[in-house]
Amino acid sequence: MTDYLDGSGQSDIAGAFENIDYFSDDQLKPGDEVHGQAVYESYDADTFYVRAVHGLVASGGLKNDVLFTIAKEEME
């Protein structure tokens, strides 16, 4: 997650908490769905972005270049 698209970002740290159902590193097959929670530490901003790491897309490790835009008031 980042608040600045031209810079780097922070990784999901949900796995560090015992009481959070986090996303694992399992591979998904087409049509599969997963549910879980993500936890990030970040600077304060009005808008945050969760994106795929560009190197994974370029290497073929990911098939889609994904970008989620989240307004501060939507966060819990």
N, CA, C and O atoms as CSV, one atom per row, in Angstrom:
chain,resi,resn,atom,element,x,y,z
A,1,MET,N,N,0.839,-1.151,0.000
A,1,MET,CA,C,0.000,0.000,0.000
A,1,MET,C,C,0.893,1.225,0.000
A,1,MET,O,O,1.983,1.227,0.573
A,2,THR,N,N,0.408,2.261,-0.653
A,2,THR,CA,C,1.145,3.518,-0.695
A,2,THR,C,C,0.157,4.675,-0.793
A,2,THR,O,O,-1.005,4.493,-1.158
A,3,ASP,N,N,0.629,5.835,-0.467
A,3,ASP,CA,C,-0.160,7.041,-0.699
A,3,ASP,C,C,0.459,7.863,-1.834
A,3,ASP,O,O,-0.010,8.957,-2.151
A,4,TYR,N,N,1.515,7.321,-2.438
A,4,TYR,CA,C,2.264,8.017,-3.484
A,4,TYR,C,C,2.616,7.010,-4.579
A,4,TYR,O,O,3.510,6.184,-4.396
A,5,LEU,N,N,1.923,7.074,-5.706
A,5,LEU,CA,C,2.091,6.072,-6.761
A,5,LEU,C,C,3.470,6.065,-7.409
A,5,LEU,O,O,3.867,5.051,-7.982
A,6,ASP,N,N,4.206,7.165,-7.335
A,6,ASP,CA,C,5.542,7.205,-7.920
A,6,ASP,C,C,6.617,6.679,-6.970
A,6,ASP,O,O,7.792,6.626,-7.331
A,7,GLY,N,N,6.221,6.296,-5.770
A,7,GLY,CA,C,7.176,5.794,-4.796
A,7,GLY,C,C,6.908,4.341,-4.444
A,7,GLY,O,O,6.071,3.678,-5.056
A,8,SER,N,N,7.633,3.864,-3.448
A,8,SER,CA,C,7.429,2.491,-2.997
A,8,SER,C,C,6.251,2.453,-2.027
A,8,SER,O,O,5.565,3.458,-1.839
A,9,GLY,N,N,6.024,1.326,-1.430
A,9,GLY,CA,C,4.912,1.206,-0.494
A,9,GLY,C,C,5.245,0.255,0.628
A,9,GLY,O,O,6.389,-0.171,0.783
A,10,GLN,N,N,4.225,-0.077,1.417
A,10,GLN,CA,C,4.383,-0.974,2.546
A,10,GLN,C,C,3.706,-2.299,2.239
A,10,GLN,O,O,2.742,-2.353,1.474
A,11,SER,N,N,4.215,-3.367,2.840
A,11,SER,CA,C,3.649,-4.694,2.660
A,11,SER,C,C,2.561,-4.957,3.690
A,11,SER,O,O,2.510,-4.303,4.732
A,12,ASP,N,N,1.697,-5.910,3.395
A,12,ASP,CA,C,0.660,-6.365,4.310
A,12,ASP,C,C,1.321,-7.033,5.511
A,12,ASP,O,O,2.135,-7.940,5.340
A,13,ILE,N,N,0.979,-6.594,6.736
A,13,ILE,CA,C,1.576,-7.155,7.947
A,13,ILE,C,C,0.557,-7.952,8.767
A,13,ILE,O,O,0.800,-8.236,9.939
A,14,ALA,N,N,-0.574,-8.314,8.165
A,14,ALA,CA,C,-1.635,-9.019,8.901
A,14,ALA,C,C,-1.149,-10.351,9.470
A,14,ALA,O,O,-1.651,-10.778,10.509
A,15,GLY,N,N,-0.208,-11.008,8.841
A,15,GLY,CA,C,0.307,-12.289,9.316
A,15,GLY,C,C,1.002,-12.201,10.665
A,15,GLY,O,O,1.239,-13.228,11.302
A,16,ALA,N,N,1.334,-10.993,11.113
A,16,ALA,CA,C,1.983,-10.809,12.407
A,16,ALA,C,C,0.989,-10.828,13.567
A,16,ALA,O,O,1.398,-10.824,14.728
A,17,PHE,N,N,-0.304,-10.850,13.268
A,17,PHE,CA,C,-1.338,-10.808,14.296
A,17,PHE,C,C,-2.099,-12.131,14.336
A,17,PHE,O,O,-2.601,-12.588,13.309
A,18,GLU,N,N,-2.188,-12.739,15.502
A,18,GLU,CA,C,-2.845,-14.046,15.640
A,18,GLU,C,C,-4.345,-13.987,15.397
A,18,GLU,O,O,-4.926,-14.983,14.965
A,19,ASN,N,N,-4.985,-12.868,15.657
A,19,ASN,CA,C,-6.445,-12.776,15.583
A,19,ASN,C,C,-6.965,-12.285,14.229
A,19,ASN,O,O,-8.148,-11.967,14.113
A,20,ILE,N,N,-6.120,-12.217,13.217
A,20,ILE,CA,C,-6.540,-11.729,11.897
A,20,ILE,C,C,-6.487,-12.858,10.881
A,20,ILE,O,O,-5.483,-13.561,10.764
A,21,ASP,N,N,-7.575,-13.018,10.155
A,21,ASP,CA,C,-7.662,-14.002,9.070
A,21,ASP,C,C,-7.051,-13.361,7.831
A,21,ASP,O,O,-7.738,-12.649,7.099
A,22,TYR,N,N,-5.776,-13.608,7.591
A,22,TYR,CA,C,-5.051,-12.910,6.533
A,22,TYR,C,C,-4.967,-13.746,5.252
A,22,TYR,O,O,-5.273,-14.938,5.244
A,23,PHE,N,N,-4.544,-13.083,4.176
A,23,PHE,CA,C,-4.337,-13.752,2.893
A,23,PHE,C,C,-3.038,-14.537,2.959
A,23,PHE,O,O,-2.018,-14.018,3.413
A,24,SER,N,N,-3.070,-15.781,2.511
A,24,SER,CA,C,-1.852,-16.580,2.485
A,24,SER,C,C,-1.192,-16.442,1.117
A,24,SER,O,O,-1.710,-15.759,0.234
A,25,ASP,N,N,-0.063,-17.086,0.953
A,25,ASP,CA,C,0.669,-17.031,-0.311
A,25,ASP,C,C,0.267,-18.146,-1.270
A,25,ASP,O,O,1.003,-18.447,-2.210
A,26,ASP,N,N,-0.894,-18.761,-1.042
A,26,ASP,CA,C,-1.350,-19.838,-1.928
A,26,ASP,C,C,-1.614,-19.299,-3.327
A,26,ASP,O,O,-1.963,-18.130,-3.495
A,27,GLN,N,N,-1.448,-20.154,-4.327
A,27,GLN,CA,C,-1.735,-19.753,-5.702
A,27,GLN,C,C,-3.212,-19.943,-5.996
A,27,GLN,O,O,-3.826,-20.916,-5.558
A,28,LEU,N,N,-3.772,-19.009,-6.735
A,28,LEU,CA,C,-5.174,-19.086,-7.129
A,28,LEU,C,C,-5.282,-19.596,-8.546
A,28,LEU,O,O,-4.432,-19.320,-9.393
A,29,LYS,N,N,-6.326,-20.334,-8.786
A,29,LYS,CA,C,-6.631,-20.795,-10.139
A,29,LYS,C,C,-7.730,-19.898,-10.702
A,29,LYS,O,O,-8.469,-19.291,-9.928
A,30,PRO,N,N,-7.860,-19.797,-12.015
A,30,PRO,CA,C,-8.925,-18.971,-12.594
A,30,PRO,C,C,-10.285,-19.328,-11.996
A,30,PRO,O,O,-10.651,-20.500,-11.913
A,31,GLY,N,N,-11.016,-18.314,-11.588
A,31,GLY,CA,C,-12.333,-18.508,-10.999
A,31,GLY,C,C,-12.325,-18.659,-9.490
A,31,GLY,O,O,-13.385,-18.604,-8.867
A,32,ASP,N,N,-11.138,-18.851,-8.874
A,32,ASP,CA,C,-11.051,-18.980,-7.418
A,32,ASP,C,C,-11.289,-17.629,-6.750
A,32,ASP,O,O,-11.037,-16.578,-7.341
A,33,GLU,N,N,-11.775,-17.671,-5.517
A,33,GLU,CA,C,-11.947,-16.468,-4.704
A,33,GLU,C,C,-11.278,-16.686,-3.360
A,33,GLU,O,O,-11.213,-17.815,-2.875
A,34,VAL,N,N,-10.783,-15.622,-2.757
A,34,VAL,CA,C,-10.235,-15.676,-1.409
A,34,VAL,C,C,-10.833,-14.534,-0.596
A,34,VAL,O,O,-11.234,-13.503,-1.137
A,35,HIS,N,N,-10.882,-14.741,0.694
A,35,HIS,CA,C,-11.371,-13.711,1.603
A,35,HIS,C,C,-10.387,-13.615,2.758
A,35,HIS,O,O,-9.866,-14.630,3.221
A,36,GLY,N,N,-10.135,-12.422,3.215
A,36,GLY,CA,C,-9.230,-12.223,4.330
A,36,GLY,C,C,-9.098,-10.748,4.628
A,36,GLY,O,O,-9.794,-9.920,4.041
A,37,GLN,N,N,-8.219,-10.427,5.525
A,37,GLN,CA,C,-7.982,-9.048,5.914
A,37,GLN,C,C,-6.532,-8.691,5.642
A,37,GLN,O,O,-5.652,-9.552,5.646
A,38,ALA,N,N,-6.301,-7.418,5.409
A,38,ALA,CA,C,-4.951,-6.909,5.213
A,38,ALA,C,C,-4.729,-5.768,6.204
A,38,ALA,O,O,-5.641,-4.991,6.487
A,39,VAL,N,N,-3.515,-5.679,6.724
A,39,VAL,CA,C,-3.156,-4.617,7.664
A,39,VAL,C,C,-1.905,-3.930,7.130
A,39,VAL,O,O,-0.919,-4.587,6.794
A,40,TYR,N,N,-1.954,-2.605,7.055
A,40,TYR,CA,C,-0.831,-1.821,6.567
A,40,TYR,C,C,-0.525,-0.694,7.535
A,40,TYR,O,O,-1.421,-0.182,8.206
A,41,GLU,N,N,0.727,-0.312,7.606
A,41,GLU,CA,C,1.141,0.911,8.293
A,41,GLU,C,C,1.480,1.913,7.205
A,41,GLU,O,O,2.150,1.579,6.228
A,42,SER,N,N,1.010,3.152,7.378
A,42,SER,CA,C,1.259,4.144,6.340
A,42,SER,C,C,1.228,5.539,6.937
A,42,SER,O,O,0.758,5.738,8.057
A,43,TYR,N,N,1.727,6.491,6.189
A,43,TYR,CA,C,1.581,7.894,6.552
A,43,TYR,C,C,0.128,8.291,6.357
A,43,TYR,O,O,-0.614,7.619,5.641
A,44,ASP,N,N,-0.276,9.375,6.990
A,44,ASP,CA,C,-1.631,9.878,6.843
A,44,ASP,C,C,-1.795,10.520,5.461
A,44,ASP,O,O,-0.932,11.272,5.008
A,45,ALA,N,N,-2.902,10.213,4.810
A,45,ALA,CA,C,-3.193,10.788,3.490
A,45,ALA,C,C,-4.699,10.712,3.269
A,45,ALA,O,O,-5.410,10.056,4.029
A,46,ASP,N,N,-5.179,11.380,2.233
A,46,ASP,CA,C,-6.601,11.339,1.897
A,46,ASP,C,C,-6.950,10.139,1.028
A,46,ASP,O,O,-8.084,9.662,1.048
A,47,THR,N,N,-5.963,9.646,0.255
A,47,THR,CA,C,-6.172,8.527,-0.659
A,47,THR,C,C,-5.000,7.552,-0.544
A,47,THR,O,O,-3.840,7.952,-0.453
A,48,PHE,N,N,-5.337,6.262,-0.550
A,48,PHE,CA,C,-4.322,5.212,-0.479
A,48,PHE,C,C,-4.498,4.276,-1.663
A,48,PHE,O,O,-5.592,4.160,-2.215
A,49,TYR,N,N,-3.420,3.610,-2.051
A,49,TYR,CA,C,-3.439,2.709,-3.205
A,49,TYR,C,C,-2.841,1.359,-2.810
A,49,TYR,O,O,-1.800,1.295,-2.155
A,50,VAL,N,N,-3.508,0.297,-3.212
A,50,VAL,CA,C,-2.968,-1.056,-3.080
A,50,VAL,C,C,-2.747,-1.542,-4.502
A,50,VAL,O,O,-3.672,-1.545,-5.315
A,51,ARG,N,N,-1.533,-1.949,-4.799
A,51,ARG,CA,C,-1.190,-2.311,-6.180
A,51,ARG,C,C,-0.322,-3.551,-6.218
A,51,ARG,O,O,0.276,-3.952,-5.220
A,52,ALA,N,N,-0.271,-4.141,-7.387
A,52,ALA,CA,C,0.635,-5.262,-7.620
A,52,ALA,C,C,2.047,-4.714,-7.764
A,52,ALA,O,O,2.239,-3.605,-8.264
A,53,VAL,N,N,3.024,-5.479,-7.332
A,53,VAL,CA,C,4.417,-5.091,-7.514
A,53,VAL,C,C,4.731,-5.176,-9.005
A,53,VAL,O,O,4.531,-6.222,-9.622
A,54,HIS,N,N,5.217,-4.087,-9.584
A,54,HIS,CA,C,5.443,-4.032,-11.031
A,54,HIS,C,C,6.374,-5.130,-11.539
A,54,HIS,O,O,6.190,-5.616,-12.654
A,55,GLY,N,N,7.353,-5.525,-10.760
A,55,GLY,CA,C,8.272,-6.582,-11.185
A,55,GLY,C,C,7.579,-7.918,-11.357
A,55,GLY,O,O,7.959,-8.703,-12.225
A,56,LEU,N,N,6.557,-8.193,-10.536
A,56,LEU,CA,C,5.807,-9.445,-10.679
A,56,LEU,C,C,5.010,-9.470,-11.968
A,56,LEU,O,O,4.894,-10.517,-12.604
A,57,VAL,N,N,4.459,-8.335,-12.361
A,57,VAL,CA,C,3.710,-8.262,-13.612
A,57,VAL,C,C,4.665,-8.397,-14.799
A,57,VAL,O,O,4.387,-9.141,-15.740
A,58,ALA,N,N,5.778,-7.687,-14.755
A,58,ALA,CA,C,6.750,-7.720,-15.851
A,58,ALA,C,C,7.346,-9.120,-16.041
A,58,ALA,O,O,7.624,-9.526,-17.169
A,59,SER,N,N,7.541,-9.855,-14.946
A,59,SER,CA,C,8.145,-11.183,-15.036
A,59,SER,C,C,7.140,-12.268,-15.410
A,59,SER,O,O,7.528,-13.403,-15.688
A,60,GLY,N,N,5.855,-11.928,-15.419
A,60,GLY,CA,C,4.833,-12.919,-15.719
A,60,GLY,C,C,4.314,-13.633,-14.480
A,60,GLY,O,O,3.465,-14.519,-14.582
A,61,GLY,N,N,4.824,-13.251,-13.302
A,61,GLY,CA,C,4.357,-13.847,-12.060
A,61,GLY,C,C,2.915,-13.492,-11.750
A,61,GLY,O,O,2.201,-14.259,-11.105
A,62,LEU,N,N,2.498,-12.338,-12.208
A,62,LEU,CA,C,1.095,-11.906,-12.115
A,62,LEU,C,C,0.592,-11.630,-13.523
A,62,LEU,O,O,1.336,-11.147,-14.377
A,63,LYS,N,N,-0.649,-11.934,-13.752
A,63,LYS,CA,C,-1.219,-11.729,-15.084
A,63,LYS,C,C,-1.875,-10.369,-15.238
A,63,LYS,O,O,-2.045,-9.889,-16.359
A,64,ASN,N,N,-2.250,-9.735,-14.124
A,64,ASN,CA,C,-2.965,-8.465,-14.182
A,64,ASN,C,C,-2.238,-7.398,-13.384
A,64,ASN,O,O,-1.741,-7.663,-12.289
A,65,ASP,N,N,-2.178,-6.207,-13.925
A,65,ASP,CA,C,-1.619,-5.063,-13.225
A,65,ASP,C,C,-2.776,-4.423,-12.457
A,65,ASP,O,O,-3.540,-3.644,-13.027
A,66,VAL,N,N,-2.909,-4.745,-11.176
A,66,VAL,CA,C,-4.065,-4.365,-10.373
A,66,VAL,C,C,-3.766,-3.112,-9.557
A,66,VAL,O,O,-2.670,-2.966,-9.015
A,67,LEU,N,N,-4.742,-2.207,-9.469
A,67,LEU,CA,C,-4.625,-1.020,-8.634
A,67,LEU,C,C,-5.965,-0.768,-7.961
A,67,LEU,O,O,-6.979,-0.581,-8.634
A,68,PHE,N,N,-5.968,-0.763,-6.626
A,68,PHE,CA,C,-7.161,-0.422,-5.862
A,68,PHE,C,C,-6.933,0.964,-5.261
A,68,PHE,O,O,-5.876,1.227,-4.689
A,69,THR,N,N,-7.919,1.845,-5.390
A,69,THR,CA,C,-7.859,3.179,-4.816
A,69,THR,C,C,-8.842,3.228,-3.653
A,69,THR,O,O,-10.019,2.902,-3.812
A,70,ILE,N,N,-8.353,3.638,-2.475
A,70,ILE,CA,C,-9.177,3.634,-1.269
A,70,ILE,C,C,-9.118,5.020,-0.628
A,70,ILE,O,O,-8.040,5.519,-0.304
A,71,ALA,N,N,-10.284,5.633,-0.450
A,71,ALA,CA,C,-10.356,6.927,0.221
A,71,ALA,C,C,-10.197,6.727,1.730
A,71,ALA,O,O,-10.622,5.705,2.268
A,72,LYS,N,N,-9.592,7.690,2.404
A,72,LYS,CA,C,-9.346,7.593,3.840
A,72,LYS,C,C,-10.618,7.297,4.613
A,72,LYS,O,O,-10.586,6.508,5.557
A,73,GLU,N,N,-11.751,7.914,4.235
A,73,GLU,CA,C,-12.998,7.722,4.973
A,73,GLU,C,C,-13.582,6.313,4.792
A,73,GLU,O,O,-14.508,5.939,5.512
A,74,GLU,N,N,-13.055,5.527,3.840
A,74,GLU,CA,C,-13.515,4.143,3.650
A,74,GLU,C,C,-12.757,3.152,4.527
A,74,GLU,O,O,-13.150,1.988,4.615
A,75,MET,N,N,-11.695,3.582,5.170
A,75,MET,CA,C,-10.830,2.688,5.947
A,75,MET,C,C,-11.368,2.501,7.363
A,75,MET,O,O,-12.012,3.390,7.921
A,76,GLU,N,N,-11.093,1.327,7.932
A,76,GLU,CA,C,-11.457,1.040,9.324
A,76,GLU,C,C,-10.226,1.075,10.189
A,76,GLU,O,O,-10.314,0.859,11.398
